[in-house]
Amino acid sequence: MTTHNPPINPRDETFFVFALSPFYYAIPAHLVQEVVYLPELTLLATVSADVVGVFDLRGSLIPVLDVRPRFRQACPPYQASDSIVLLTLDGQVFGLIINDVYDVCTADTVQDNNLLYAASINSELPEPLLIGSMTKDEKVITVLNAAALLQQAFFTAPTEAIERQDFYSRAQPNDHAVFALRAEKLKWREQRDDASGYLALAVVVLNGEFFGVDLLAVREFANIGGIVPIPCTPAYVLGCINLRGNVITLIDMRHIIHLPPQPVQADSKAVVINGNDDFAVALLVDNVPEVIYADPAAITPLPSAVASVSGDYLTGEMPYQDKLLTLLDLKLILAKGELVIDDEV
């Protein structure tokens, strides 16, 4: 049996972690170019069997891999909630289908796993596809080798390759129109060689509404484990969470911007805010679907009725998909002292 040496030392990397039913995988974070919602894919006869299709991104055809067939895993129908993480390696851009962005993990959480190096899947490829593992929040995360993925993405299949299902035969029928619309938008989306004038925004969801958060104000996104209540605090202070040994105060912005309160769900996320290290704060959100670059010219003032109620914390709005995205000022909340704990018992 041929043995493969690990192509990288996993401890030298920071990793982008994603969920793909029902497992978790990681890829070096510096390779991630952007994350987009899954569009309609077109299957080419000459692509590798690992490529489920290609899409037009501003005039370039981007091959998209789904690693589940390679791992002998079933592929549930594609849904509108699925995404593609775009990776750049050696000047080539390719995509991986993912269900959800999970985290960005520091390198010291990664451990070598010799069983992965010896796995039969590695013997089928010129380079090992599985190169290590990490454990986070009691989840085992498999580290993928980007070089092996790149080879599969741009491998030219023989002309007599077997016929495969088209994209729509593997997608939810009620999502077909959404996939087609996304493909058209990605095809014509403006290329921004100089993004210095744009705002990097994390899109978060609260009660089905979209809000934009300045990415410079965000330290990280995290899953929520146990919440320890804090006595004598306002209703929007949910309690404390333990994030890798750091105590973080978790707040619910719904109380502050006058949205109906919602219970914490198993898949709720915490957006940890850059602020005072002595008082770390996280925002409870329902989901973090993506990061976008927004043109400031597209941002308009809030309607007067909205501004009069929550205008201190909502700084504007802009079109997003077929709805509106409202900009949320997290730093202002900290600056105005909204998180003062009541000393009276």
MARKE-819700 format. One record per residue (C-alpha): residue in one letter; x, y, z. Coordinates in Angstrom, 2 decimals. Layout:
! residues N
+------+---------+---------+---------+
! rest !      c1 !      c2 !      c3 !
+------+---------+---------+---------+
!    a !       X !       Y !       Z !
...
+------+---------+---------+---------+
END
This chain:
! residues 345
+------+---------+---------+---------+
! rest !      c1 !      c2 !      c3 !
+------+---------+---------+---------+
!    m !    0.00 !    0.00 !    0.00 !
!    t !    1.29 !    3.42 !   -0.94 !
!    t !    1.62 !    5.82 !    1.95 !
!    h !    1.13 !    9.55 !    1.59 !
!    n !    2.88 !   12.19 !    3.60 !
!    p !    0.60 !   14.97 !    4.78 !
!    p !    0.83 !   17.79 !    2.18 !
!    i !    0.69 !   20.45 !    4.90 !
!    n !    1.09 !   20.64 !    8.63 !
!    p !   -2.48 !   21.33 !    9.77 !
!    r !   -1.23 !   23.17 !   12.83 !
!    d !    0.22 !   25.85 !   10.56 !
!    e !   -3.23 !   26.82 !    9.28 !
!    t !   -6.42 !   28.57 !   10.29 !
!    f !   -9.45 !   26.68 !    8.97 !
!    f !  -12.82 !   27.58 !    7.51 !
!    v !  -15.30 !   24.96 !    8.79 !
!    f !  -18.56 !   24.06 !    7.07 !
!    a !  -21.40 !   21.60 !    7.57 !
!    l !  -22.41 !   19.11 !    4.89 !
!    s !  -25.06 !   16.63 !    6.00 !
!    p !  -24.43 !   15.19 !    8.48 !
!    f !  -20.69 !   15.83 !    8.79 !
!    y !  -18.30 !   18.75 !    9.23 !
!    y !  -15.28 !   19.59 !    7.08 !
!    a !  -12.51 !   22.18 !    7.13 !
!    i !  -10.41 !   23.89 !    4.48 !
!    p !   -7.56 !   26.43 !    4.92 !
!    a !   -9.28 !   29.76 !    5.53 !
!    h !   -6.88 !   31.83 !    3.43 !
!    l !   -8.12 !   30.02 !    0.31 !
!    v !  -11.72 !   31.17 !    0.79 !
!    q !  -12.65 !   33.88 !   -1.70 !
!    e !  -16.35 !   34.26 !   -0.85 !
!    v !  -19.50 !   32.33 !   -0.03 !
!    v !  -22.54 !   32.56 !   -2.34 !
!    y !  -25.95 !   30.95 !   -2.27 !
!    l !  -26.21 !   27.87 !   -4.49 !
!    p !  -27.24 !   28.83 !   -8.07 !
!    e !  -28.38 !   26.65 !  -10.96 !
!    l !  -25.47 !   24.47 !  -12.16 !
!    t !  -24.84 !   23.21 !  -15.70 !
!    l !  -23.23 !   19.80 !  -16.16 !
!    l !  -20.48 !   19.51 !  -18.79 !
!    a !  -19.67 !   16.15 !  -20.37 !
!    t !  -15.92 !   16.56 !  -19.95 !
!    v !  -15.73 !   17.38 !  -16.24 !
!    s !  -14.64 !   15.06 !  -13.45 !
!    a !  -17.20 !   12.74 !  -11.86 !
!    d !  -16.75 !   14.75 !   -8.64 !
!    v !  -17.98 !   17.94 !  -10.34 !
!    v !  -21.76 !   18.31 !  -10.08 !
!    g !  -21.81 !   21.26 !  -12.45 !
!    v !  -20.43 !   24.68 !  -13.35 !
!    f !  -21.83 !   28.19 !  -13.18 !
!    d !  -20.94 !   31.50 !  -14.81 !
!    l !  -19.34 !   33.94 !  -12.36 !
!    r !  -18.79 !   37.22 !  -14.19 !
!    g !  -17.81 !   35.47 !  -17.42 !
!    s !  -15.74 !   32.63 !  -15.87 !
!    l !  -17.03 !   29.06 !  -15.61 !
!    i !  -16.53 !   27.85 !  -12.04 !
!    p !  -16.54 !   24.07 !  -11.42 !
!    v !  -18.42 !   23.02 !   -8.29 !
!    l !  -17.63 !   19.88 !   -6.28 !
!    d !  -19.88 !   17.89 !   -3.98 !
!    v !  -17.59 !   15.71 !   -1.85 !
!    r !  -20.35 !   13.39 !   -0.65 !
!    p !  -20.28 !   10.98 !   -3.64 !
!    r !  -16.50 !   10.64 !   -3.22 !
!    f !  -17.12 !    9.70 !    0.42 !
!    r !  -19.85 !    7.18 !   -0.57 !
!    q !  -22.46 !    9.36 !    1.15 !
!    a !  -26.01 !    9.98 !    0.02 !
!    c !  -26.78 !   13.41 !   -1.45 !
!    p !  -30.13 !   14.82 !   -0.28 !
!    p !  -31.86 !   17.09 !   -2.82 !
!    y !  -30.23 !   20.50 !   -3.14 !
!    q !  -32.15 !   23.30 !   -1.43 !
!    a !  -32.24 !   27.08 !   -1.68 !
!    s !  -30.58 !   27.27 !    1.75 !
!    d !  -27.42 !   25.53 !    0.43 !
!    s !  -24.35 !   27.59 !   -0.51 !
!    i !  -21.07 !   27.39 !   -2.40 !
!    v !  -17.75 !   28.34 !   -0.82 !
!    l !  -15.44 !   29.63 !   -3.55 !
!    l !  -11.77 !   28.71 !   -3.15 !
!    t !   -8.74 !   30.13 !   -4.97 !
!    l !   -5.62 !   27.99 !   -5.33 !
!    d !   -2.76 !   28.35 !   -7.82 !
!    g !   -4.74 !   30.97 !   -9.71 !
!    q !   -7.73 !   28.65 !  -10.18 !
!    v !  -11.18 !   29.22 !   -8.67 !
!    f !  -13.52 !   26.36 !   -7.81 !
!    g !  -16.44 !   25.81 !   -5.47 !
!    l !  -17.61 !   23.35 !   -2.84 !
!    i !  -21.27 !   22.80 !   -2.03 !
!    i !  -21.99 !   23.34 !    1.67 !
!    n !  -25.09 !   23.33 !    3.84 !
!    d !  -23.91 !   25.94 !    6.33 !
!    v !  -20.89 !   27.93 !    7.47 !
!    y !  -19.94 !   26.57 !   10.89 !
!    d !  -16.88 !   28.44 !   12.16 !
!    v !  -13.31 !   29.59 !   11.62 !
!    c !  -11.04 !   27.53 !   13.88 !
!    t !   -7.62 !   28.41 !   15.17 !
!    a !   -4.79 !   26.13 !   14.18 !
!    d !   -4.07 !   24.83 !   17.67 !
!    t !   -7.37 !   22.90 !   17.64 !
!    v !   -6.18 !   20.63 !   14.78 !
!    q !   -4.71 !   17.19 !   15.38 !
!    d !   -3.06 !   14.75 !   12.99 !
!    n !   -5.07 !   11.62 !   12.28 !
!    n !   -3.03 !    8.79 !   10.78 !
!    l !   -6.18 !    6.77 !   10.11 !
!    l !   -7.22 !    9.42 !    7.61 !
!    y !   -3.90 !    9.24 !    5.79 !
!    a !   -4.38 !    5.48 !    5.35 !
!    a !   -8.05 !    5.72 !    4.34 !
!    s !   -8.97 !    3.90 !    1.12 !
!    i !  -10.31 !    7.12 !   -0.38 !
!    n !   -6.79 !    8.55 !   -0.34 !
!    s !   -5.41 !    5.60 !   -2.31 !
!    e !   -7.82 !    6.43 !   -5.16 !
!    l !   -6.37 !    9.88 !   -5.78 !
!    p !   -2.92 !   11.20 !   -6.72 !
!    e !   -2.94 !   13.29 !   -3.53 !
!    p !   -4.60 !   12.43 !   -0.20 !
!    l !   -7.98 !   14.10 !    0.16 !
!    l !   -8.20 !   13.63 !    3.94 !
!    i !   -5.27 !   15.02 !    5.92 !
!    g !   -6.33 !   15.46 !    9.54 !
!    s !   -9.11 !   16.13 !   11.98 !
!    m !  -10.10 !   18.49 !   14.77 !
!    t !  -12.66 !   18.41 !   17.56 !
!    k !  -14.78 !   21.43 !   18.44 !
!    d !  -17.96 !   21.56 !   20.51 !
!    e !  -17.84 !   17.74 !   20.61 !
!    k !  -17.98 !   17.60 !   16.80 !
!    v !  -15.29 !   15.78 !   14.80 !
!    i !  -14.24 !   17.92 !   11.82 !
!    t !  -12.36 !   16.37 !    8.88 !
!    v !   -9.64 !   18.49 !    7.26 !
!    l !   -9.65 !   18.39 !    3.44 !
!    n !   -6.61 !   18.81 !    1.19 !
!    a !   -7.26 !   21.74 !   -1.15 !
!    a !   -4.67 !   20.53 !   -3.68 !
!    a !   -6.51 !   17.22 !   -4.12 !
!    l !   -9.82 !   19.07 !   -4.50 !
!    l !   -8.27 !   21.32 !   -7.14 !
!    q !   -7.11 !   18.31 !   -9.15 !
!    q !  -10.63 !   16.85 !   -9.10 !
!    a !  -12.23 !   20.18 !  -10.00 !
!    f !  -10.17 !   20.62 !  -13.16 !
!    f !   -9.70 !   16.98 !  -14.16 !
!    t !  -10.80 !   16.41 !  -17.78 !
!    a !  -13.00 !   13.34 !  -18.05 !
!    p !  -12.84 !   11.11 !  -21.14 !
!    t !  -15.44 !   11.79 !  -23.81 !
!    e !  -17.08 !    8.41 !  -23.16 !
!    a !  -17.81 !    9.36 !  -19.54 !
!    i !  -21.04 !    7.92 !  -18.20 !
!    e !  -24.18 !   10.02 !  -18.30 !
!    r !  -25.14 !   11.68 !  -15.02 !
!    q !  -28.20 !   13.42 !  -13.67 !
!    d !  -28.64 !   17.11 !  -14.42 !
!    f !  -28.75 !   19.64 !  -11.61 !
!    y !  -32.53 !   19.99 !  -11.46 !
!    s !  -33.06 !   16.26 !  -11.10 !
!    r !  -31.20 !   16.56 !   -7.78 !
!    a !  -32.84 !   19.78 !   -6.56 !
!    q !  -36.08 !   20.55 !   -4.75 !
!    p !  -38.69 !   21.42 !   -7.43 !
!    n !  -40.05 !   24.41 !   -5.53 !
!    d !  -36.55 !   25.96 !   -5.50 !
!    h !  -35.93 !   25.82 !   -9.28 !
!    a !  -36.88 !   29.46 !   -9.90 !
!    v !  -34.62 !   30.62 !   -7.06 !
!    f !  -31.62 !   28.69 !   -8.43 !
!    a !  -32.15 !   30.13 !  -11.93 !
!    l !  -32.42 !   33.71 !  -10.63 !
!    r !  -29.23 !   33.35 !   -8.60 !
!    a !  -27.33 !   32.01 !  -11.63 !
!    e !  -28.39 !   35.04 !  -13.67 !
!    k !  -27.35 !   37.49 !  -10.93 !
!    l !  -23.93 !   35.84 !  -10.48 !
!    k !  -23.37 !   35.93 !  -14.23 !
!    w !  -23.73 !   39.70 !  -14.38 !
!    r !  -22.54 !   40.72 !  -10.93 !
!    e !  -19.99 !   43.51 !  -11.13 !
!    q !  -16.38 !   42.53 !  -10.63 !
!    r !  -14.83 !   44.70 !   -7.89 !
!    d !  -11.08 !   44.78 !   -8.39 !
!    d !  -10.88 !   47.57 !   -5.82 !
!    a !  -13.26 !   46.91 !   -2.92 !
!    s !  -11.83 !   49.69 !   -0.75 !
!    g !  -14.92 !   51.81 !   -1.21 !
!    y !  -17.34 !   49.05 !   -0.27 !
!    l !  -18.61 !   47.98 !    3.14 !
!    a !  -18.00 !   44.39 !    4.23 !
!    l !  -21.24 !   43.33 !    5.93 !
!    a !  -22.19 !   40.13 !    7.70 !
!    v !  -25.82 !   39.38 !    6.89 !
!    v !  -27.73 !   38.17 !    9.98 !
!    v !  -31.33 !   37.10 !   10.35 !
!    l !  -33.71 !   38.12 !   13.15 !
!    n !  -37.36 !   37.04 !   13.01 !
!    g !  -37.10 !   36.43 !    9.28 !
!    e !  -35.74 !   39.94 !    8.61 !
!    f !  -32.26 !   40.66 !    7.23 !
!    f !  -29.79 !   42.94 !    9.01 !
!    g !  -26.28 !   43.97 !    8.03 !
!    v !  -23.46 !   44.18 !   10.57 !
!    d !  -20.12 !   45.84 !    9.83 !
!    l !  -17.65 !   42.96 !    9.59 !
!    l !  -14.97 !   45.09 !   11.26 !
!    a !  -17.15 !   45.12 !   14.39 !
!    v !  -17.32 !   41.31 !   14.49 !
!    r !  -14.75 !   39.19 !   16.28 !
!    e !  -16.24 !   35.82 !   15.28 !
!    f !  -19.40 !   33.79 !   14.79 !
!    a !  -20.08 !   30.95 !   17.22 !
!    n !  -22.64 !   28.32 !   18.11 !
!    i !  -24.47 !   28.74 !   21.40 !
!    g !  -24.12 !   26.10 !   24.08 !
!    g !  -25.43 !   26.45 !   27.61 !
!    i !  -26.55 !   29.90 !   28.78 !
!    v !  -25.98 !   30.89 !   32.42 !
!    p !  -28.52 !   33.55 !   33.53 !
!    i !  -27.25 !   36.79 !   35.11 !
!    p !  -29.41 !   38.17 !   37.94 !
!    c !  -30.55 !   41.81 !   38.01 !
!    t !  -30.07 !   42.46 !   34.30 !
!    p !  -32.39 !   43.91 !   31.63 !
!    a !  -34.58 !   41.55 !   29.64 !
!    y !  -32.32 !   41.73 !   26.60 !
!    v !  -29.36 !   40.29 !   28.56 !
!    l !  -29.91 !   36.54 !   28.16 !
!    g !  -26.93 !   35.49 !   30.26 !
!    c !  -23.36 !   34.30 !   29.76 !
!    i !  -21.93 !   31.68 !   27.41 !
!    n !  -18.56 !   29.97 !   27.59 !
!    l !  -16.60 !   30.33 !   24.36 !
!    r !  -13.37 !   28.34 !   24.57 !
!    g !  -12.92 !   29.37 !   28.20 !
!    n !  -13.93 !   33.00 !   27.69 !
!    v !  -17.09 !   34.29 !   29.37 !
!    i !  -19.26 !   36.17 !   26.87 !
!    t !  -22.41 !   38.17 !   27.70 !
!    l !  -25.18 !   37.20 !   25.29 !
!    i !  -27.77 !   39.84 !   24.40 !
!    d !  -30.94 !   39.75 !   22.32 !
!    m !  -31.18 !   42.79 !   20.07 !
!    r !  -34.87 !   42.19 !   19.46 !
!    h !  -35.70 !   43.95 !   22.73 !
!    i !  -33.67 !   47.00 !   21.72 !
!    i !  -34.94 !   47.37 !   18.13 !
!    h !  -38.53 !   46.47 !   19.06 !
!    l !  -38.89 !   43.05 !   17.48 !
!    p !  -40.91 !   40.30 !   19.23 !
!    p !  -38.64 !   38.13 !   21.44 !
!    q !  -37.95 !   34.57 !   20.29 !
!    p !  -36.59 !   31.57 !   22.24 !
!    v !  -33.03 !   30.42 !   21.64 !
!    q !  -33.00 !   27.57 !   19.11 !
!    a !  -30.51 !   24.72 !   18.75 !
!    d !  -29.14 !   26.29 !   15.54 !
!    s !  -29.06 !   29.91 !   16.80 !
!    k !  -25.77 !   31.76 !   16.39 !
!    a !  -23.80 !   34.23 !   18.48 !
!    v !  -22.10 !   37.18 !   16.78 !
!    v !  -19.21 !   38.12 !   19.07 !
!    i !  -18.54 !   41.88 !   18.91 !
!    n !  -15.13 !   43.51 !   18.90 !
!    g !  -15.10 !   45.65 !   21.99 !
!    n !  -13.69 !   45.89 !   25.49 !
!    d !  -11.81 !   42.66 !   26.31 !
!    d !  -12.96 !   43.05 !   29.92 !
!    f !  -16.58 !   42.95 !   28.81 !
!    a !  -17.03 !   40.64 !   25.81 !
!    v !  -20.50 !   40.78 !   24.22 !
!    a !  -22.25 !   38.59 !   21.67 !
!    l !  -25.46 !   39.17 !   19.75 !
!    l !  -28.05 !   36.37 !   19.48 !
!    v !  -29.19 !   35.87 !   15.86 !
!    d !  -31.19 !   33.21 !   14.07 !
!    n !  -28.70 !   32.68 !   11.26 !
!    v !  -25.67 !   34.15 !    9.45 !
!    p !  -26.29 !   33.32 !    5.78 !
!    e !  -23.39 !   35.15 !    4.13 !
!    v !  -20.93 !   38.04 !    3.96 !
!    i !  -21.47 !   40.69 !    1.27 !
!    y !  -19.72 !   43.80 !   -0.02 !
!    a !  -22.17 !   46.71 !   -0.13 !
!    d !  -21.93 !   49.85 !   -2.23 !
!    p !  -22.51 !   52.80 !    0.15 !
!    a !  -24.43 !   54.52 !   -2.66 !
!    a !  -27.09 !   51.80 !   -2.42 !
!    i !  -27.80 !   52.60 !    1.26 !
!    t !  -30.77 !   54.89 !    1.85 !
!    p !  -32.08 !   56.52 !    5.07 !
!    l !  -34.68 !   54.71 !    7.10 !
!    p !  -38.34 !   55.65 !    6.77 !
!    s !  -39.21 !   58.25 !    9.39 !
!    a !  -41.60 !   55.90 !   11.20 !
!    v !  -38.83 !   53.34 !   11.71 !
!    a !  -36.16 !   55.90 !   12.52 !
!    s !  -38.27 !   57.46 !   15.25 !
!    v !  -38.47 !   54.11 !   17.10 !
!    s !  -35.13 !   52.40 !   16.52 !
!    g !  -33.15 !   54.91 !   14.48 !
!    d !  -30.33 !   55.17 !   17.02 !
!    y !  -29.29 !   51.60 !   16.25 !
!    l !  -30.49 !   51.20 !   12.66 !
!    t !  -28.45 !   53.39 !   10.34 !
!    g !  -29.98 !   52.76 !    6.91 !
!    e !  -31.31 !   50.15 !    4.53 !
!    m !  -30.50 !   48.71 !    1.11 !
!    p !  -31.95 !   46.15 !   -1.34 !
!    y !  -31.02 !   42.54 !   -0.57 !
!    q !  -32.35 !   39.65 !   -2.65 !
!    d !  -36.07 !   40.46 !   -3.00 !
!    k !  -36.24 !   42.19 !    0.41 !
!    l !  -34.55 !   44.97 !    2.35 !
!    l !  -31.44 !   44.70 !    4.51 !
!    t !  -31.26 !   47.07 !    7.49 !
!    l !  -27.86 !   48.19 !    8.80 !
!    l !  -27.35 !   47.58 !   12.49 !
!    d !  -24.83 !   49.64 !   14.51 !
!    l !  -23.43 !   47.29 !   17.16 !
!    k !  -20.69 !   49.63 !   18.37 !
!    l !  -23.25 !   52.30 !   19.21 !
!    i !  -24.98 !   49.90 !   21.60 !
!    l !  -21.76 !   49.49 !   23.55 !
!    a !  -20.90 !   53.18 !   23.38 !
!    k !  -24.28 !   54.24 !   24.74 !
!    g !  -24.02 !   51.94 !   27.74 !
!    e !  -27.13 !   49.90 !   26.95 !
!    l !  -25.66 !   46.87 !   28.70 !
!    v !  -25.39 !   48.35 !   32.17 !
!    i !  -26.32 !   45.81 !   34.82 !
!    d !  -28.83 !   46.91 !   37.42 !
!    d !  -27.24 !   46.96 !   40.86 !
!    e !  -30.57 !   46.80 !   42.65 !
!    v !  -31.72 !   43.36 !   43.73 !
+------+---------+---------+---------+
END
